[in-house]
Amino acid sequence: MKEKIEDIVGAGNVSDKEQDLLVYQRDSSGLEGHPRLVAWPATTDEIARIMKLANLRSFPVVVRGSGTSVAGGTLADDVLILDLSRMNKVLRLNMTEHSVTVQPAVTVRQVNTLLSSYDVHFPIIPHTFAGVSTIGGIVSRNMPSPVPRYGRAGDWVMSLEVVDGTGKVFNPSKVPLFIGSEGILGVITQLTVKLVKPIASLSGSWKEGTPEELLSLLGELKVDQDVVTVEFFDAYCSQLLGLGDKPHLWVEYVFLDKGDIKEQQELYAVQSRLARLFSLLKQNKQTIHTDPFVPVEGMAEFLRFCRKNELPVYGHLAAGIMHACIRKEHPEYAKRIYKLAQKLHGYPSGECGIGRAWKEYLPHAAKEELTASKKFYDPSGIMNPGCLL
Ligand SMILES: Cc1cc2nc3c(=O)[nH]c(=O)nc-3n(C[C@H](O)[C@H](O)[C@H](O)COP(=O)(O)OP(=O)(O)OC[C@H]3O[C@@H](n4cnc5c(N)ncnc54)[C@H](O)[C@@H]3O)c2cc1C
């Protein structure tokens, strides 16, 4: 297999050496996989030829963007890893229709740095990993924006080029099928995404109170057109952030006169403090960060559950995406959280993907739909085995 792939990608662009494979044994999930080969293709044609070969030999393939998946989406045993990092070119900028066409490994920061002089941007910007997360990875996971009005990555996709599990290259008419499919149906090799004029947060305010008081404020904030984002921090997270021992909301506004913090340097200082919460929690042994979507009607019950079980919780309250945190000694809480989200008519992962870590909680209807699509696009079942299904 290695020699055949070398014929396609050239010497030095495929490896089975232990030291090269080491990095692909992990992603950001803390889980492990043991791949057999890694290849670094540079073109769609190379990927198509590799997929044809893999299909012929029933050799499993896992696509990797930057490997920041927190759900183990890029890990598996005895597979070929397709590392897309050489496919990192911005191909076309169309300022008439406000779109950009990119290769999959272009990062969000890379494209937005390029676009900054045109006063447009790609608005799905992860809080912490914009410089690393690839646009291919973000679309494959259908990442939500922390700013609810921007929706999810899929809302910005105009067209895709895909290589499926048989090596066929095409521009799917059923684009949504490939969005959020976490690399189990095909490799996204090119994307055209819409752009929008950035809305900057110009001011922000802290609000403190009991969870019930903060939830009652949410109703007003959600209908306020000037509100950009509403973040929730329970008492534990507020303390870690140095805010005192009461739960807090952080609200950002598009207008300078709406929030209490108007000085831009101070606003950035708050934003970067919030971005550190993930690692502060990890340092405090809160290692598992769940991310269910909880509808607003069920939010009070969800927060009560976290408080009763002493699980720190923070999240994008306006979007209903909550990170309840669990110590690794008590993984059983993950099951309870996902079951509760289901009971409250939510979804197991609102943000970071299902991957391998949370696949047992994938709702039945989604499983059936993906299984049917997989039979069509990946009949040999070689694409990202063990992920999602
Ligand atoms: C500190 C931290 C913060 C994070 N914050 C957020 C957040 O705020 N919001 C959020 O939604 N997520 C967040 N994530 C997780 C999120 O999964 C990634 O940041 C991002 O979506 C994945 O980008 P990536 O390029 O690293 O993809 P990878 O991790 O490499 O891949 C993710 C999945 O997509 C598949 N894939 C990747 N590229 C392609 C492609 N071209 N074609 C087909 N399949 C592909 C992979 O097989 C895998 O299943 C965070 C992760 C960390 C570690």
The ligand as a Tripos MOL2 file, in Angstrom:
@<TRIPOS>MOLECULE
LIG
   53    58     1     0     0
SMALL
NO_CHARGES

@<TRIPOS>ATOM
      1 C1         -9.3670   24.2600   22.9300 C.3       1 LIG1
      2 C2        -10.3970   23.8550   21.9120 C.ar      1 LIG1
      3 C3        -11.4600   24.6930   21.6850 C.ar      1 LIG1
      4 C4        -12.4270   24.3440   20.7650 C.ar      1 LIG1
      5 N1        -13.4410   25.1860   20.6110 N.ar      1 LIG1
      6 C5        -14.4230   24.8560   19.7870 C.ar      1 LIG1
      7 C6        -15.5070   25.7420   19.6280 C.ar      1 LIG1
      8 O1        -15.5600   26.8290   20.2040 O.2       1 LIG1
      9 N2        -16.4970   25.3590   18.8130 N.ar      1 LIG1
     10 C7        -16.4720   24.1650   18.1750 C.ar      1 LIG1
     11 O2        -17.4260   23.8490   17.4720 O.2       1 LIG1
     12 N3        -15.4480   23.3210   18.2760 N.ar      1 LIG1
     13 C8        -14.4140   23.6260   19.0640 C.ar      1 LIG1
     14 N4        -13.3560   22.7710   19.1970 N.ar      1 LIG1
     15 C9        -13.3310   21.4600   18.4900 C.3       1 LIG1
     16 C10       -13.4280   21.4610   16.9690 C.3       1 LIG1
     17 O3        -13.5930   20.1160   16.5640 O.3       1 LIG1
     18 C11       -12.2940   21.9600   16.1000 C.3       1 LIG1
     19 O4        -11.7080   23.1110   16.5420 O.3       1 LIG1
     20 C12       -12.6070   22.1260   14.5670 C.3       1 LIG1
     21 O5        -13.9490   22.0370   14.2120 O.3       1 LIG1
     22 C13       -11.9710   21.0370   13.8080 C.3       1 LIG1
     23 O6        -10.9610   21.5530   12.9990 O.3       1 LIG1
     24 P1         -9.7190   20.6730   12.5760 P.3       1 LIG1
     25 O7         -9.1830   21.2640   11.3320 O.co2     1 LIG1
     26 O8         -8.7480   20.4920   13.6830 O.co2     1 LIG1
     27 O9        -10.3930   19.2660   12.2260 O.3       1 LIG1
     28 P2         -9.9960   17.8360   12.7260 P.3       1 LIG1
     29 O10       -10.0310   17.7740   14.2100 O.co2     1 LIG1
     30 O11        -8.7460   17.4080   12.0730 O.co2     1 LIG1
     31 O12       -11.2130   16.9750   12.1310 O.3       1 LIG1
     32 C14       -12.5030   17.0580   12.6740 C.3       1 LIG1
     33 C15       -13.4140   16.0170   11.9720 C.3       1 LIG1
     34 O13       -13.6460   16.4200   10.6250 O.3       1 LIG1
     35 C16       -13.1090   15.4640    9.6900 C.3       1 LIG1
     36 N5        -12.4680   16.2460    8.6430 N.ar      1 LIG1
     37 C17       -11.5120   17.2090    8.7810 C.ar      1 LIG1
     38 N6        -11.2440   17.7660    7.5800 N.ar      1 LIG1
     39 C18       -12.0320   17.1420    6.6680 C.ar      1 LIG1
     40 C19       -12.2130   17.2640    5.2630 C.ar      1 LIG1
     41 N7        -11.5450   18.1490    4.5460 N.pl3     1 LIG1
     42 N8        -13.0910   16.4360    4.6550 N.ar      1 LIG1
     43 C20       -13.8130   15.5340    5.3560 C.ar      1 LIG1
     44 N9        -13.6790   15.3760    6.6920 N.ar      1 LIG1
     45 C21       -12.8040   16.1640    7.3390 C.ar      1 LIG1
     46 C22       -12.1530   14.6000   10.4890 C.3       1 LIG1
     47 O14       -12.0680   13.2940    9.9660 O.3       1 LIG1
     48 C23       -12.7980   14.6370   11.8750 C.3       1 LIG1
     49 O15       -13.8320   13.7000   11.9590 O.3       1 LIG1
     50 C24       -12.3440   23.1050   20.0560 C.ar      1 LIG1
     51 C25       -11.2490   22.2980   20.2550 C.ar      1 LIG1
     52 C26       -10.2870   22.6480   21.1870 C.ar      1 LIG1
     53 C27        -9.1330   21.7470   21.3820 C.3       1 LIG1
@<TRIPOS>BOND
     1     1     2 1
     2     2     3 ar
     3     2    52 ar
     4     3     4 ar
     5     4     5 ar
     6     4    50 ar
     7     5     6 ar
     8     6     7 ar
     9     6    13 1
    10     7     8 2
    11     7     9 ar
    12     9    10 ar
    13    10    11 2
    14    10    12 ar
    15    12    13 ar
    16    13    14 ar
    17    14    15 1
    18    14    50 ar
    19    15    16 1
    20    16    17 1
    21    16    18 1
    22    18    19 1
    23    18    20 1
    24    20    21 1
    25    20    22 1
    26    22    23 1
    27    23    24 1
    28    24    25 2
    29    24    26 1
    30    24    27 1
    31    27    28 1
    32    28    29 2
    33    28    30 1
    34    28    31 1
    35    31    32 1
    36    32    33 1
    37    33    34 1
    38    33    48 1
    39    34    35 1
    40    35    36 1
    41    35    46 1
    42    36    37 ar
    43    36    45 ar
    44    37    38 ar
    45    38    39 ar
    46    39    40 ar
    47    39    45 ar
    48    40    41 1
    49    40    42 ar
    50    42    43 ar
    51    43    44 ar
    52    44    45 ar
    53    46    47 1
    54    46    48 1
    55    48    49 1
    56    50    51 ar
    57    51    52 ar
    58    52    53 1
@<TRIPOS>SUBSTRUCTURE
     1 LIG1         1 GROUP 0 **** ****
